[in-house]
Amino acid sequence: MAARLPTYAANMRDNPQWLAMFALGRFLPVRQALWRLAHEGVSDDCSASMFTANQPETVSTLRSEGLVTGLQLPEPVCADVLRFAQSTPCFANLSRRVEFLPSAHGKAVGRAGRPVLTGHYFDRVEACPAVVAVRDDPLLHAVAAGYLGRKARVISTRLWWSFPTSDASDADLNLASQEKLHFDLDDWRALKFFFYLTPVDQDGGPHVYIRRTHNRRLARHQWTLVVGHPNQEVLDAYGPENKTTVLGGAGHGFVVDPFGFHMGTVVRNSPRLMLEVGFGVSSALGRRFHGEPAVQHPRR
Ligand SMILES: O=C(O)CCC(=O)C(=O)O
């Protein structure tokens, strides 16, 4: 909770609508009522998409499971994003205080005086045409419209490294959204596309998602101010068989309803580069990272 306070404070200062969503968006009946009011989205023609996934199937599996894997970024797009990230300085641990090239992670740890779990690009992603092409892709927008309804719009574009770390504290891990199952409250309804730009195996900091928790929620996980809950408690409540650890090669993509429980995990081998494109339904809400201004996304 403490790690997320700067984000919450900035949201509250700038946007009274965020507070209503943050207070009520955790209650399943409220979400379901709003879902029923949503107007069906108009699906884009996906023939120009860089992806081969099928839109109706993706939306239908997302509805039932909360997670769909197997989207694949074309190799040249993946290579362009990786090249951009390798040659552009990122920021340590979600603050602009320490800026470094990913190859100089060791030095950044020295300058930060603490473990550096992540390197974020914040609004610098806008300078990468390949990222913009992914964000504008018709399949992503068609899936978002099919799942969220007509109001679907991009609310986040995020590119970041997760670095191998062995000495992180609980606070460091919480700040990096690692090793603690949580749900996101970024909007009344949301979905997120994630793409690995580097190969991710068991030791590569795979994303973990608890399937079907996007539309099931015990009362104690609704009547709570905190979004993170102990992993074992979540697994006991929703069944360990619903835990999916997403492994994949460079370019592997997946889409999740982030109201379902999920988490990143600690990287133990080589750095993981991840791209997120998030969709929501409220024009006034953008996804913010720890007090950073939300990246602005013009309506398509
Ligand atoms: O790093 C990851 O795999 C998960 C990130 C995450 O938990 C989030 O964006 O809320």
The ligand as a Gaussian input file, in Angstrom:
#p B3LYP/6-31G(d) Opt

LIG

0 1
 O        5.695000      -7.460000     -14.486000
 C        4.696000      -8.159000     -14.648000
 O        4.717000      -9.258000     -15.216000
 C        3.376000      -7.730000     -14.054000
 C        3.158000      -6.281000     -13.966000
 C        1.988000      -5.975000     -13.110000
 O        1.717000      -6.661000     -12.158000
 C        1.130000      -4.868000     -13.402000
 O        1.325000      -4.202000     -14.422000
 O        0.194000      -4.632000     -12.610000

